[in-house]
């Protein structure tokens, strides 16, 4: 029978070290989901892990796990607490007026650097306590997978399976996601934007004239409307925040760069007619 690999088989913390080790299980706080923060910028999640917990002590080791869903957790840091400071900070690093929040200085342990963002743990958490003594449950943290590269959260799923919220699209456009970038930057396409609040649709096309699909979608990330008349009016009336909250982006048809732009435009007109987006959606022409 294959031996079950556990987290401490990789970390190799001694019994004495485990007495001074904390595990922080970073989960959705009702406002933000930390795994989404990790996708955007793994460094930002370090602030999440070390902020607002008065249980830290000088010299402790902190193991940071972030929930990926379905009892799966990603190891993203192992650090040592260097100093507890007297000045509490808010999550945006400005001084806290009510005394809530704790500022700590910490050192990320470089000897585990190759494991950060790659080790996927399986653990079913039945406790409401998200800040735990490692010695009490570290043997229950089972390694299910060691990823070949650091987890980024967005691997291109194929053109038939692209369905992105505004925030997901923004993360991909502004981040380092090579599979998405290579798939979209030289691709022509017919796409649809869905207003999930009203059900109204907007059909658009990406052609060589506007810089292909990645460039076209980048425009929507930047201003919410991509110069479309009805979407411009929507942003003016309700603000970019409305787009950010309610819009999703899907590919209907994709074409390689050699396909003639005129054919793409004919297909765009076809889908506008089929989906009746001139009458019931955000298309004017």
C-alpha positions in Angstrom: 0.0 0.0 0.0 1.3 3.5 -0.9 2.2 5.6 2.0 0.0 8.6 2.6 2.0 11.8 2.2 1.3 14.4 4.8 2.2 18.1 4.9 4.8 17.7 7.6 6.5 15.0 5.5 7.4 17.9 3.2 8.0 20.6 5.9 9.8 18.2 8.3 9.1 20.4 11.4 10.3 18.8 14.6 8.0 18.0 17.6 9.6 21.0 19.4 9.0 23.3 16.4 5.4 22.2 16.1 4.7 23.4 19.6 5.3 26.9 18.3 3.6 26.6 15.0 0.2 28.0 14.0 -1.8 27.0 10.9 -4.1 29.7 9.5 -6.9 28.4 7.3 -7.8 31.3 5.1 -11.4 31.2 4.0 -14.1 33.4 2.5 -14.8 36.2 5.1 -18.2 37.0 3.5 -16.7 40.0 1.7 -13.7 38.5 -0.2 -12.6 35.0 -1.2 -8.9 34.7 -0.5 -8.3 32.2 -3.3 -9.5 35.0 -5.7 -7.0 37.3 -4.0 -4.3 34.7 -4.6 -5.1 34.5 -8.3 -4.8 38.3 -8.6 -1.6 38.6 -6.6 -0.2 36.0 -4.3 1.7 38.6 -2.3 -1.5 40.3 -1.2 -2.6 37.1 0.5 0.4 37.3 2.8 -1.2 40.4 4.4 -4.4 38.4 4.8 -2.5 35.7 6.6 -0.7 37.9 9.0 -3.2 40.6 9.7 -5.7 40.9 12.5 -4.8 38.0 14.8 -3.6 38.8 18.3 -2.7 35.1 18.8 0.6 35.4 17.1 3.7 35.5 19.3 7.3 36.4 18.5 9.3 33.4 17.2 6.2 31.4 16.1 6.0 29.7 12.7 2.9 30.4 10.6 1.7 28.0 8.0 -0.7 29.7 5.5 -3.3 27.6 3.7 -6.0 29.0 1.4 -9.2 27.2 0.7 -9.7 26.2 -2.9 -13.1 24.6 -2.3 -14.2 21.0 -1.8 -11.9 20.3 1.2 -8.8 21.3 -0.8 -6.3 23.8 0.5 -3.3 25.4 -1.2 -0.1 26.0 0.8 1.0 29.5 0.0 3.4 30.5 2.8 5.4 29.3 5.8 6.8 32.2 7.8 8.3 33.1 11.1 7.0 35.9 13.3 9.8 38.4 14.0 8.0 41.1 15.9 4.6 42.2 17.2 4.2 45.9 16.8 2.3 48.2 19.1 0.5 50.1 16.3 -2.6 48.2 15.1 -3.3 48.5 11.4 -6.4 48.1 9.2 -6.3 45.8 6.2 -5.2 48.7 4.0 -2.2 49.2 6.3 -3.5 52.5 7.6 -3.6 53.0 11.4 -6.7 51.5 13.1 -8.7 54.0 15.1 -10.5 51.4 17.2 -7.5 49.3 18.0 -8.6 46.4 15.9 -6.0 44.6 13.8 -2.4 43.7 14.6 0.7 44.6 12.7 3.4 41.9 12.7 6.8 41.7 11.1 7.4 38.3 9.6 10.0 36.5 7.5 9.0 34.1 4.8 11.0 30.9 5.1 12.9 30.5 1.8 13.7 26.9 2.3 10.1 26.0 1.4 10.0 28.4 -1.5 9.5 25.7 -4.1 6.4 24.4 -2.3 4.5 27.7 -2.2 1.5 27.7 -4.6 2.1 24.1 -5.6 1.1 21.8 -2.6 -2.6 21.0 -2.6 -3.8 19.6 0.8 -7.0 17.7 1.5 -8.6 18.4 4.9 -12.2 18.5 6.0 -12.5 21.3 8.6 -15.2 20.8 11.2 -14.0 23.6 13.4 -15.0 27.2 13.4 -11.5 28.1 14.6 -9.4 29.1 11.6 -6.3 29.8 13.5 -5.1 26.5 14.9 -2.2 25.0 16.9 -0.3 22.8 14.3 0.5 20.1 16.8 -3.2 19.3 17.3 -4.1 18.5 13.7 -1.1 18.7 11.3 -1.2 14.9 10.8 -4.6 15.3 9.2 -3.3 17.6 6.5 -2.9 15.1 3.6 -1.0 16.0 0.5 -3.2 15.2 -2.5 -1.2 16.8 -5.3 2.1 18.7 -5.9 1.5 20.9 -9.0 4.2 21.0 -11.6 4.1 24.8 -11.5 2.5 27.4 -9.2 -1.2 27.5 -9.2 -2.6 30.5 -11.1 -6.3 29.6 -11.0 -6.9 30.3 -14.7 -5.9 27.7 -17.3 -7.5 28.2 -20.7 -10.5 25.7 -20.8 -10.9 25.7 -24.6 -12.9 28.2 -26.7 -16.2 26.4 -26.2 -15.9 26.7 -22.4 -15.0 30.3 -21.9 -17.4 32.1 -19.5 -15.9 34.8 -17.4 -17.2 37.4 -14.9 -15.8 40.9 -15.2 -13.5 40.3 -12.3 -12.2 37.1 -13.8 -11.6 38.8 -17.1 -9.8 41.7 -15.4 -7.6 39.3 -13.5 -6.7 37.5 -16.8 -6.1 40.7 -18.7 -3.9 42.3 -16.0 -2.1 39.1 -14.8 0.3 36.5 -16.1 -1.8 33.8 -17.6 0.0 32.5 -20.6 -2.5 29.9 -21.7 -5.3 32.5 -21.9 -3.1 35.1 -23.5 -1.8 32.8 -26.3 -5.3 31.6 -26.9 -6.9 35.1 -27.2 -4.4 37.5 -28.5 -4.3 36.3 -32.1 -7.9 35.0 -32.3 -10.9 36.5 -34.1 -14.3 35.7 -32.6 -18.0 36.4 -32.0 -18.7 36.9 -28.4 -21.6 37.8 -26.1 -21.8 39.9 -23.0 -24.6 39.0 -20.6 -26.0 41.4 -18.1 -26.9 38.9 -15.3 -29.1 41.5 -13.6 -31.5 42.1 -16.4 -30.7 39.2 -18.9 -30.0 41.7 -21.7 -27.2 40.7 -24.1 -24.6 42.4 -26.3 -23.1 40.6 -29.2 -19.7 41.8 -30.5 -16.9 40.7 -32.7 -13.1 40.8 -32.6 -11.4 41.3 -35.9 -7.9 42.5 -37.0 -9.2 46.1 -37.2 -9.6 46.2 -33.4 -6.7 44.0 -32.3 -8.2 40.6 -32.0 -10.1 39.2 -29.0 -7.7 39.9 -26.2 -7.4 43.6 -27.2 -11.1 43.9 -27.6 -11.9 42.4 -24.2 -9.1 44.5 -22.6 -11.1 47.6 -23.7 -14.1 46.4 -21.8 -12.0 45.9 -18.7 -10.6 49.4 -19.0 -13.8 51.3 -19.4 -16.7 48.8 -19.2 -18.2 49.7 -22.6 -15.5 49.4 -25.4 -17.1 52.4 -27.1 -20.4 50.7 -27.6 -23.2 53.3 -27.5 -25.7 51.5 -25.3 -23.0 50.2 -22.9 -21.6 53.7 -22.7 -25.0 55.0 -21.6 -25.2 52.2 -19.1 -21.9 53.0 -17.6 -22.8 56.7 -17.5 -26.1 56.0 -15.8 -25.0 53.3 -13.3 -21.3 53.5 -13.2 -18.5 51.1 -14.0 -19.3 49.2 -10.8 -22.5 48.0 -12.3 -20.5 46.3 -15.1 -18.0 44.9 -12.7 -20.8 43.4 -10.6 -23.1 42.0 -13.3 -21.4 41.3 -16.6 -20.0 38.1 -17.9 -18.2 37.3 -21.2 -18.6 34.3 -23.4 -17.2 33.2 -26.8 -19.9 32.1 -29.3 -17.6 31.4 -32.3 -13.9 31.6 -32.7 -11.7 31.9 -35.9 -8.0 32.0 -36.6 -6.3 35.2 -37.8 -6.5 34.3 -41.5 -10.3 34.4 -41.7 -11.6 37.5 -43.5 -12.9 40.3 -41.3 -16.0 40.6 -43.5 -17.0 37.1 -42.8 -16.7 37.7 -39.1 -18.9 40.7 -39.3 -21.6 38.7 -41.2 -21.5 36.1 -38.4 -21.8 38.9 -35.8 -24.9 40.2 -37.6 -26.4 36.7 -37.8 -26.1 36.2 -34.0 -27.6 39.6 -33.3 -30.6 38.6 -35.3 -30.8 35.1 -33.7 -30.6 36.5 -30.2 -32.6 39.6 -31.0 -30.1 41.9 -29.3 -31.0 44.9 -31.4 -34.5 44.7 -30.1 -34.1 43.4 -26.6 -30.3 43.9 -25.8 -27.6 46.4 -26.0 -26.9 46.4 -29.7 -27.8 49.5 -31.7 -26.8 48.3 -35.2 
